[in-house]
Amino acid sequence: MFFRHANKSIELIEDFLNLVDQGAIIFKEGVKNYLYSNRENFQDNLKTLSTLETEADILKRKAENLLYTQSLMPQLRGDILKLLEELDNILDIAKSNLFQFDVEVPFIPSELNQDLIKLTELSGAAIESVVPAARAYFRDPESVKEKLHRVYLFEKEADKLADSIKRRVFQDMPQIKLSEKFHLRYFTLHIETLSDAAEKAADVLSIMAIKRTI
């Protein structure tokens, strides 16, 4: 009975991780569709991401309830719940940030499109790298550290590119109004914060893996 419930909770977490992974993909598509004025596709991305975020919340609560009500993995439970919270936060941020594109409709010069797409790819890659590391925690904890290396790499690259974009906007684009420059900085930060959220989840996961392998 214990193992059946333990396996069920891990299955729920696996399904939850699938949604986080899908969310990263949809966010990347959403930003790209916004930049290239594919309004209908952008709206579809926004709806899909909202649905994924809702489904992820439901799965997270189910996993939490199962861990508590069946007294599963009591020594690991607190860490697992913290990890789920950090991963769920990634989807929350992705949905919120894409929604801000829809609400504020920022003006983005076409010459910034490629850099912003690259930034979005890097942030998405950080998320997509933390997901297999989280899976490995339950199956092969000794491999977690190796997998997390990619998360930190992508996060650092995202930070560097975001700084470069902001520097370019404020120093090399005199044709843009100051208010528009502030807006561009704000939305660059929106994209960049996803890699920061992935890094926070990676930090939690790194400590969890160390505890399991000691």
N, C-alpha and C positions, 0 to 999 in steps of 0.2 A: 504493500500500500504506500509506504514512504517513497519508494523509488518511482512508483507510478505518478504520484503527485509531483515529485522533483522533476521528472521528465516532462510533465505537463507544463510546469512553470518555465522550464528551459525552452520548450516549444513556443510558448507565448512570447518569450524574450526574443527568440529567433524571428518570429513574425514581426515583432516590433522593430527589430533591426532592419528588416526588409523595407519597412516603411520609411525609416530614416534614410536609407540608401536611395530609395525612389525619390524622396523629397529633394535630395541634392541634385538629382538629374533634372527634376521638374523646375527647380529654381534656376539652374543654368539655362534651360530652354526659355524660361520666362524672361530673364534679363536680355537674352539674345533677341527674342521676339519684340521686346519693347524697343531695343536699340534700332531695329530694322523696321519699326512701325507695322509689325504684323499684329494688329490690334485684336483680331478675333482669336488668334492662337494664344496671345498673351492672356486674354480673359479665360481661356480654357485652362492654361497653366495655373492661373490664380485659383480657379475653382478646384482643380485637382489637388493642389497643394493644401488648400483648406480642408478638403476631404481627408487627405492623408494625415494631417495634423489631428483631426478629430478621431480618426481610427487609431492612431498611435496613443492618444490619451486613454481610450477605452482599453486597449491591450495592456498599457502600463498599469492601470488600476486593477485589471484582472490578475496580472502577475503579482502585484503588491499584495492583493487580498489573499492569493493562494500561498504566498510566502509566509504571511502572518497567521492565517487561520489553520494551516497545516503544520505550523512550526517547522518549516523547512529551512535547512542550512542556517541555523541561528547564528553561527560564528561569522558567516559571510553576508547575512541578510542586509545589515546596515550599509555595507559597501555596495552591494548590488542595487539597493534602492537609490543610493546617491548617484550611481552610474546611470541608472534609468532616468533620473531627474535631469542630469546634464545632457544626455542624448535627446530627451524630449525637448529640452530648451533649444537645441539646434533647429528642430522643426518649427518651434514657435517663432524663433528669430527669422527663419527663412520665409515663413508665411507673412509675418509682420513687415519685413523689408520689401517683399514683392508687392504687398498691399500699398506701401507708401509710394511706389512708382505709380500705381493706379490713382491714388488720391492727389498727389502733388504734381504729377505730370512734369518732371524736370526736363528742361531743355538740355540736350546733350549733343554737342557738335559731332558730326560724323567722323572727324579725324580722331576722336577718342574711342570710337567703337571697338577697334581691335584691342586696345589696351584694357578696356573695361571687360571685354569678353575673356581675355587672358586672365584677368584678376578673378573673374567669376569661375573660370576653370580651375584655378589654383585653390580657391576657397572650397569649391565642390570636391576637388581631389583630396583635400584634408579630411572632409567628412567621409568620403568614400574609403579612405584609408583607416579611419578609426573604427568603422563597422566590422571589417574582418578581424581586427584586433580584439574587439569586444566578443565576437563569436569564439575566438581562440581561447579566451579566458575560461570558458566552460568546458572546452575539449582538450586544449593543449596549452596550459598557462605558461609553460616555459618559452613558447614562441611569441608571446605577446610583445615583449620588449623589442624584438626585431621588427615586428609589424608596425609598432608605434613610431619608429624612426621616420617613416614616410610622412606621418602626420606633422611632425615638427619641421621637416624639410619644407613641405608645402606651405605651412603657416609662415615660416620665415620668408619664403619667396613672395607670398601674398603681401606681407608687410612692406617688403622692399618695393614691389611694384606699386602698391597704393601710395607710398611716399613719392615715388617718381611721377605718378599721375597728378597728385596734388601740386607738386613742384611745377610741373609743366603748365597746369591750369593757371597758377598765380604768377608765374614768371615769363611764360612764353606765349601767352594768348591774350594780348592786350585788347583784342577786338571784343572780348566778352565783358559784360558788365560785372561789377563787383558782386552784386547780389546773385548773379548766375554762378560766379566762381564759388561763393559760399555754398550754393545749392549742390554744385558738382562735388565739392569736398564732402558734403553731408552724405551723398549717395555713394561715393567711393567708400566712405566709412561703413555704410550699410552692408556693402558686399564684403568688405574686409572682416567685419565682425563675425561672419560665419566661420572663418578659419580660426579666429580666436576662441569661438565656442567649441570647435573641434579639439583645439589644444587643451581646453579645460577638461573635456571628457577624457582626453588622453592622459592628463596628469592623474586623474582619479584612477583610471585603469592601470596606469603604471604602478601605483602604490598597491592596488589590489593584487596585481600579479606577483609583486615581491612578497606579499603576505602569504600567498598560496605556494610559493616555491621555496620558502625558508624551511 
